[in-house]
Amino acid sequence: MSDIKVGLLGFGNIGAGVVKLLRENADLIRNKVGTGIVLKRIVDLDITTDRGVTVDPGVLSTSADDLFNDPEISVVIELIGGYEPAKTFVLKAIEKGKNIVTANKALLALHGDEIYAAAARKGVEIQFEAAVGGGIPVLTAIKSNLAANNFGSVIGIMNGTCNYILTRMTQEGADFAEMLAVAQELGYAEPDPTFDIEGVDTAHKLAILVSLCFGTKIDFNSIYTEGISRISGQDVKFANDFGYRIKLLAIGKLSDGQVEARVHPTMIPLHNPLSEVNGVFNAIRLTGDFVGPVMFYGRGAGQNPTASAIVGDLIGLARSMKAGAGRRMAPLGFLDAEVKTLPLKPMGDIVSKYMLRFSALDKPGVLAAIAGALGNHGISIESMVQTTHQDSDATPVPIVIKTHEAREGSIQAALAEIDRMDIICEKTVFIRIEDNLE
């Protein structure tokens, strides 16, 4: 079989990594596939900036049509990112009968259904291992090696920026703003870090994982999403006092025909392996009915890990094409007709333990008032930390309470009542606790 010709849309940092990997490991790839994988066309608006890799100028183009209209190109790698023009380009490539490899989690989280349907109509494949977890091969495992399992949960730390910030806050007792600035200085956070620190990037990845694990379509905008920008050094310290670490978790669960899909800061017990995932590393934990718990760990982003996942997808496609297998696997691992739309469990019905941090006046009766309001909403206290001082009764002090399991709706109602009290000086901070991550 002749070499498989590939087109690349987007020649940024990750695109340069793909070029580097295909070149440096060309012999290895040929030995494993039985044919070469050759980049015939690279398209980007900027084809003059030095990317640190040497490319034949004849391969470069600023026109995507040069790629779409080349009948020799059978696979298109989309690395533009974002929604447009990535969506238009992917759909056009599919219409031209070309297979797709992409790392674009945002595109798939919001427009995956449309793209998957287009690929099914044309009988082409779309592969996207690099969209979740960088070089961690979790999607392939879900669709292939673990495909015989019914999954009950998928839980993970999926954003290196947030994990780096929270790790430094934990190790140094620093506040969020200080550690965000450090992360930006080191290049771990973007100049505009909103998608990362507010949980949007993690929610994109969770949408893909929930679809693959549970065989369901999911409305991205229905995923409860909360970031880490409100977490303080105080919260990190009190969590540690209770025996927990705070991580930004993506949580997907399937129970009684309902799906939980939520992203928020979460307190994890110190004995849980996820609590030890530090720095820019990611970890994703799956629970299958036969395999039990399985955890994947590694670098969730970066040029080389992401390029590894992209070229891994290319190799899988090349093997199928070489064997004449055609469209070997549907994008979500389920037959297209078997992908359902399962109901999403309302956030108010979620049951969890909570850490509540009140900023209250240091005066008699405060604790009784707070405990009474919690009790009125069926919330019981498991343990408590109260700080006192001698400065002034008018100076607020933190009161930190760990609750027994309670409904989210009850917690929200109780805190709304408590925050209206004249003894409360600031809006109460609450952090969910996951003691059982099965």
TIKEMI-477587 format. One line per field, with one value per residue (C-alpha): residue number from 1; x, y, z; residue in one letter. Coordinates in steps of 0.001 Angstrom, whole numbers. Each point is the difference from the previous one (the first is absolute). Example, Ala and Ser with C-alpha at 12.3 -4.5 7.8 and 13.67 -1.06 7.14 Angstrom:
REM TIKEMI-477587
resi = (1; 2)
px = (12300; 1370)
py = (-4500; 3440)
pz = (7800; -660)
resn = (A; S)
REM end
This chain:
REM TIKEMI-477587
resi = (1; 2; 3; 4; 5; 6; 7; 8; 9; 10; 11; 12; 13; 14; 15; 16; 17; 18; 19; 20; 21; 22; 23; 24; 25; 26; 27; 28; 29; 30; 31; 32; 33; 34; 35; 36; 37; 38; 39; 40; 41; 42; 43; 44; 45; 46; 47; 48; 49; 50; 51; 52; 53; 54; 55; 56; 57; 58; 59; 60; 61; 62; 63; 64; 65; 66; 67; 68; 69; 70; 71; 72; 73; 74; 75; 76; 77; 78; 79; 80; 81; 82; 83; 84; 85; 86; 87; 88; 89; 90; 91; 92; 93; 94; 95; 96; 97; 98; 99; 100; 101; 102; 103; 104; 105; 106; 107; 108; 109; 110; 111; 112; 113; 114; 115; 116; 117; 118; 119; 120; 121; 122; 123; 124; 125; 126; 127; 128; 129; 130; 131; 132; 133; 134; 135; 136; 137; 138; 139; 140; 141; 142; 143; 144; 145; 146; 147; 148; 149; 150; 151; 152; 153; 154; 155; 156; 157; 158; 159; 160; 161; 162; 163; 164; 165; 166; 167; 168; 169; 170; 171; 172; 173; 174; 175; 176; 177; 178; 179; 180; 181; 182; 183; 184; 185; 186; 187; 188; 189; 190; 191; 192; 193; 194; 195; 196; 197; 198; 199; 200; 201; 202; 203; 204; 205; 206; 207; 208; 209; 210; 211; 212; 213; 214; 215; 216; 217; 218; 219; 220; 221; 222; 223; 224; 225; 226; 227; 228; 229; 230; 231; 232; 233; 234; 235; 236; 237; 238; 239; 240; 241; 242; 243; 244; 245; 246; 247; 248; 249; 250; 251; 252; 253; 254; 255; 256; 257; 258; 259; 260; 261; 262; 263; 264; 265; 266; 267; 268; 269; 270; 271; 272; 273; 274; 275; 276; 277; 278; 279; 280; 281; 282; 283; 284; 285; 286; 287; 288; 289; 290; 291; 292; 293; 294; 295; 296; 297; 298; 299; 300; 301; 302; 303; 304; 305; 306; 307; 308; 309; 310; 311; 312; 313; 314; 315; 316; 317; 318; 319; 320; 321; 322; 323; 324; 325; 326; 327; 328; 329; 330; 331; 332; 333; 334; 335; 336; 337; 338; 339; 340; 341; 342; 343; 344; 345; 346; 347; 348; 349; 350; 351; 352; 353; 354; 355; 356; 357; 358; 359; 360; 361; 362; 363; 364; 365; 366; 367; 368; 369; 370; 371; 372; 373; 374; 375; 376; 377; 378; 379; 380; 381; 382; 383; 384; 385; 386; 387; 388; 389; 390; 391; 392; 393; 394; 395; 396; 397; 398; 399; 400; 401; 402; 403; 404; 405; 406; 407; 408; 409; 410; 411; 412; 413; 414; 415; 416; 417; 418; 419; 420; 421; 422; 423; 424; 425; 426; 427; 428; 429; 430; 431; 432; 433; 434; 435; 436; 437; 438)
px = (0; 1251; 611; -3047; -226; -1103; -1002; 503; -2249; 1767; 3767; 377; 1836; -1830; 170; 3755; 146; -1881; 2414; 2958; -1362; -915; 3486; 2074; -1915; -785; 1848; -1669; -3432; 683; 1192; -3199; -2496; 1619; -276; 1144; -2076; 911; -1070; -823; -1565; 200; -2444; 283; -551; 3618; 2447; 3095; 593; 2698; -1596; 3262; -507; 1088; -2792; 203; -1460; -2020; -2006; -1153; -3132; -2317; -3007; -1950; -1410; 3445; -492; -3708; 353; 2988; -1352; 3197; -553; -2090; 383; -311; 1450; -1892; 2059; -1536; -1918; -3165; -3338; 481; 1408; 865; -3577; -422; 3339; -645; -3428; 1427; 2789; -2562; -2147; 3069; 244; 3033; 536; 515; 2437; -535; 1052; -2878; -1965; -2029; -1202; -1012; -1630; -2315; -332; 1001; -3454; -63; 3567; -494; -3179; 1786; 2825; -2518; -1716; 3309; 1350; 3139; 1533; 637; 2643; 661; 2175; 1952; -3170; -4; 3086; 2703; 2125; -2070; -1675; -3280; -2435; 1493; -189; -3697; -876; 2201; 1790; -2750; -2914; -1547; -716; -3000; 1503; -1398; 2228; 2718; 1759; 3110; 2420; 126; 1486; 3692; -288; -2494; 1834; 3291; -1586; -1741; 3166; 2057; -2728; 50; 3781; 636; -3179; -299; -3124; -1505; 945; 3665; 268; -1893; 2603; 2791; -1724; -266; 3630; 1062; -2254; -2369; -2883; -1110; -12; -3794; -426; -3809; -743; 2445; -606; -3791; -264; -1133; 2932; -634; -3718; 803; 1989; -2660; -2647; 2059; 724; -3623; -1112; 2573; -522; -3782; -961; -2004; -295; 514; -734; 3245; -1836; -1783; 3242; 346; 3293; 1824; 3649; 2656; 243; -1940; 2186; 2189; 3069; -2289; -2152; 3047; 1208; -3357; -434; 3370; -1033; -2980; 2231; -648; 1581; -1897; 75; -2019; -1885; -2049; -2633; -2137; -2232; -2793; -2585; -3642; -28; 1126; 3341; 1918; 2309; 1662; 3281; 925; 2643; -233; 1543; 1617; 1226; 3768; 71; -1567; 2534; -1583; 1070; 3624; -338; 2020; 1377; -1039; -784; -3469; -1710; -3242; -1660; -2535; -2098; -1297; -2292; 2562; 3365; -674; 1876; 2697; 2016; 1897; 2734; 2315; 603; -3296; 1371; 3160; 1491; 1501; -2714; -2737; 1918; 412; -3766; -647; 2508; -1344; -3396; 1663; 1624; -3332; -1637; 2931; -286; -3717; 541; 2800; -2268; -2888; -2131; -1816; -1854; 1055; -1441; -2670; 1365; -1495; 686; -3739; -1906; -1416; -3589; 742; 1099; -2875; -817; -55; -1495; 2415; -369; -837; 2780; -2422; -495; 3712; 849; 3379; 1789; 1045; 2521; -1636; 2139; -1949; 1398; -1884; 122; 1711; -2880; -2254; -2776; 1622; 723; -3452; -1629; 2033; -578; -3720; -365; 1874; -2162; -3169; 1047; 881; 3765; 1977; 3490; 2779; 2830; 954; 2920; -577; 2678; -158; 2008; 217; -26; -3641; -3414; -686; 2840; -1122; 1483; -230; -2290; 602; -2462; 158; -3467; -1339; -1449; -2659; -1864; 1536; -3367; -261; 3510; -750; -3253; 1645; 2897; -2364; -1766; 3222; 1624; -2932; 771; 1626; 2638; 1421; 2588; 721; -1651; 563; 2462; -974; 2056; -1360; 1654; 329; 885; -1099; 1432; -1184)
py = (0; 3503; 2593; 1471; 3699; 2342; 3661; 2233; 2958; 2229; 267; 1242; -1549; -3343; -119; 472; -2882; -2234; 885; -711; -3361; -1202; 868; -1300; -3280; -609; -3320; -1224; 908; -1768; -3099; -98; 898; -1421; 3301; 3573; 2937; 3113; 3607; 1180; 3367; 2359; 2895; 3048; 3734; 490; -2106; 2148; -185; -2436; -2924; -1687; -2742; -36; -339; -65; 3381; -1804; -1742; 3285; 1860; 2706; -1468; -2876; -791; -1233; -2723; -736; -298; -2352; -3511; -1607; 1351; -2534; 1316; 3563; 1039; 2978; 2022; 3442; -167; 1828; -172; 1829; -390; -3421; -1292; 1140; -1494; -3343; -348; 916; -2568; -2655; 912; -570; -3519; 604; -1532; 2426; 147; 2913; 1232; 2488; -786; 3216; -793; -3552; 975; 2479; -1332; -3649; -1359; 1849; -992; -3661; -176; 1496; -2532; -2864; 1147; 92; -3211; 1643; -109; 2793; -591; 2367; -1638; 3239; 1923; -1404; -419; 822; -3117; -2084; -2756; -4; 351; -2921; -2086; 834; -813; -3068; -1719; 720; -141; -3072; 1950; 1976; 3128; 1395; 3043; 2079; 2460; 1968; 2868; 1224; 3491; 450; 3746; -394; -2948; 1897; 2990; -2120; -2037; 3139; 1418; -3231; -193; 3657; 1221; 2675; 1604; -583; 3299; -385; -3510; 895; 2683; -2550; -2470; 2701; 963; -3632; -482; -2438; 2495; 2091; 3824; -377; -3120; 125; -3303; -1798; 1533; 200; -3697; 350; -1949; -2806; -13; -400; -3126; -1336; 327; -2260; -2532; -222; -655; -2761; -1657; 63; 45; 3186; 3335; 2868; 3698; 1697; 3020; -2270; -1082; 1720; 1888; 1829; 1010; 592; 3808; 300; -2525; 1693; -1039; -228; -2588; -2093; 112; -925; -2827; -1382; 291; -2224; -2500; 1056; 1679; 2264; -917; 1182; -3190; -1049; -2444; -2204; -2672; -2244; -1138; -1058; 1097; 3543; 1615; 2295; 2374; 2696; 1889; 1763; 272; -3133; -1178; -3426; -2129; -4; -3799; 106; -245; 2979; 2227; -745; 1155; 3212; 2708; -29; -3713; -1396; -3164; -1644; -2759; -2372; -2590; -2925; -2760; -2733; 1751; 2026; 3269; 957; 3219; 1642; 2488; 2213; 3386; 1380; 2561; 1162; -345; -3457; -1870; 1445; -777; -3562; -405; 1543; -2197; -3003; 723; 315; -3394; -1577; 1464; -1059; -3584; -67; 1498; -2435; -2900; 1415; 126; 3199; 1650; -2382; 1786; 2600; 3138; -757; -3735; -772; -725; 3319; -1174; -1072; 3444; 1256; 3244; -874; 2465; 2211; -30; 3510; 1552; 627; -3759; -779; -1472; 789; 1037; 3655; 2279; 3327; 3028; 2800; 3466; 993; 2461; -1324; 298; -2274; -1845; -5; -3705; -843; 2115; -1667; -3513; 703; 1125; -3048; -2258; 1599; -1220; -3519; 557; -1506; 997; -2613; 2183; 3650; 2406; 3433; 2682; 2687; 3155; 2859; 3008; 956; -1617; 1862; -1719; -3080; -3413; -3193; -2786; -3166; -2869; -3420; -1428; -3491; -894; 2442; 966; 2855; 1728; -77; 1412; 2833; 854; -41; 2190; 2499; 310; 210; 2563; 2367; 27; 3163; -2132; -1127; 2358; -1615; -2460; -3502; -2235; -3637; -2819; -3441; -3081; -3338; -2684; -2839; 310; -3400)
pz = (0; -836; 2701; 1706; -770; 2764; 123; 3043; 850; 2500; 324; 3561; 2908; -157; -3794; 173; 2469; -2426; -2811; 2277; 1149; -3498; -1168; 2917; 378; -3672; -96; 3178; -1365; -3278; 1863; 2034; -2726; -3125; -1838; 451; 1254; -1945; 592; -3499; 870; 2984; 80; 2233; -399; 1114; -1973; 589; 3762; 1071; 1878; 835; -2608; -3620; -2557; -3794; -1082; -2668; 2728; 1574; -1056; 1320; -1832; 1526; -3435; -1020; 2589; -531; -3770; 46; -664; 1306; 3508; 1892; 3571; 1292; 3353; 1444; 2476; -468; 3261; 966; -1770; -3291; -2554; 1472; -247; -3609; -1001; 1714; -1620; -3398; 355; 955; -2984; -2167; 1460; 2185; 3440; 2890; 2896; 2394; 3426; 143; 3172; -153; -3510; 879; 3308; -1714; -3552; 275; -876; -3312; -867; 953; -2089; -3010; 366; 164; -3188; -1897; 1547; 1384; 3460; 2468; 2662; 2912; 2638; 493; 911; 3553; 2151; -2536; -335; 2445; -2099; 1900; -2925; -1891; 3162; 478; -3606; -386; 2885; 2550; -2424; 1669; 3196; 1145; 1525; 3222; 298; -1621; 2285; -679; 339; -3564; -24; 662; 575; 2841; 1474; -10; 1745; 2641; 577; 634; 2256; 2003; 261; 778; 1682; -2686; -1393; -3426; -1652; 973; -1402; -3176; -675; 525; -2361; -2662; 428; -483; -3024; 1733; -238; -2965; 166; 76; 2159; 235; -1779; 2285; 3420; -360; -886; -3622; -1444; 2493; -838; -3711; 831; 2355; -2712; -2261; 2752; 1142; -3574; -458; 3382; 129; -3694; 325; -1700; 2398; -233; 935; 1388; 2496; 1678; 3364; -234; 2782; 38; 2642; 20; 3274; 1871; 2622; 1923; 3027; -1746; -889; 3614; 1522; -2519; 1087; 3661; -789; -1855; -3609; -2998; -2375; -3693; -2978; -815; -2988; 1237; -2210; 1501; -1258; 2532; -377; -3630; 840; -805; 2304; -1832; 2069; 313; 3228; 2731; 2117; 3243; -425; 2939; 425; -328; -3483; -2876; -1759; 2890; -913; -3626; 88; -2252; -3641; 14; -738; 1179; -1093; 2020; -1552; 1766; -2063; 1178; -798; -74; 3157; 547; -2515; 96; -2854; 893; -2016; -1555; -1167; -2434; -1717; -3448; 223; 1976; -2196; -3192; 1270; 282; -3417; -1788; 1924; -1554; -3406; 430; 925; -3102; -2178; 1207; -776; -3437; -741; 955; -2036; 3156; -889; 2875; 2750; 3025; 705; 1737; 3421; -92; -61; -3184; -1177; 486; 3585; 1229; 2143; 1806; 3686; 2491; 1905; 3760; 1264; 2030; 2834; 383; 347; 3411; 1521; 3133; 167; 1614; 837; 852; 1645; 651; 3126; 2868; 3119; 2425; 2050; -1811; -3439; -111; 1308; -2694; -2758; 1356; 385; -3606; -1241; 2143; -1347; -3460; 1159; 19; 2871; 1101; 39; 1317; 398; 354; 1556; 233; 2665; 576; 2443; -2365; -139; 57; -3248; -1847; -1983; 740; -2027; 1145; -1987; 46; -1596; -573; -302; -3409; -1156; -3154; -1942; -135; 3791; 382; -2415; 1770; 3433; -1097; -1625; 3354; 2023; -2290; 648; 3737; 1366; 1726; -3363; -1503; -3401; -2332; 1339; -1849; -442; -1493; -820; 1477; -1808; 2540; -2286; -3480; -1266)
resn = (M; S; D; I; K; V; G; L; L; G; F; G; N; I; G; A; G; V; V; K; L; L; R; E; N; A; D; L; I; R; N; K; V; G; T; G; I; V; L; K; R; I; V; D; L; D; I; T; T; D; R; G; V; T; V; D; P; G; V; L; S; T; S; A; D; D; L; F; N; D; P; E; I; S; V; V; I; E; L; I; G; G; Y; E; P; A; K; T; F; V; L; K; A; I; E; K; G; K; N; I; V; T; A; N; K; A; L; L; A; L; H; G; D; E; I; Y; A; A; A; A; R; K; G; V; E; I; Q; F; E; A; A; V; G; G; G; I; P; V; L; T; A; I; K; S; N; L; A; A; N; N; F; G; S; V; I; G; I; M; N; G; T; C; N; Y; I; L; T; R; M; T; Q; E; G; A; D; F; A; E; M; L; A; V; A; Q; E; L; G; Y; A; E; P; D; P; T; F; D; I; E; G; V; D; T; A; H; K; L; A; I; L; V; S; L; C; F; G; T; K; I; D; F; N; S; I; Y; T; E; G; I; S; R; I; S; G; Q; D; V; K; F; A; N; D; F; G; Y; R; I; K; L; L; A; I; G; K; L; S; D; G; Q; V; E; A; R; V; H; P; T; M; I; P; L; H; N; P; L; S; E; V; N; G; V; F; N; A; I; R; L; T; G; D; F; V; G; P; V; M; F; Y; G; R; G; A; G; Q; N; P; T; A; S; A; I; V; G; D; L; I; G; L; A; R; S; M; K; A; G; A; G; R; R; M; A; P; L; G; F; L; D; A; E; V; K; T; L; P; L; K; P; M; G; D; I; V; S; K; Y; M; L; R; F; S; A; L; D; K; P; G; V; L; A; A; I; A; G; A; L; G; N; H; G; I; S; I; E; S; M; V; Q; T; T; H; Q; D; S; D; A; T; P; V; P; I; V; I; K; T; H; E; A; R; E; G; S; I; Q; A; A; L; A; E; I; D; R; M; D; I; I; C; E; K; T; V; F; I; R; I; E; D; N; L; E)
REM end
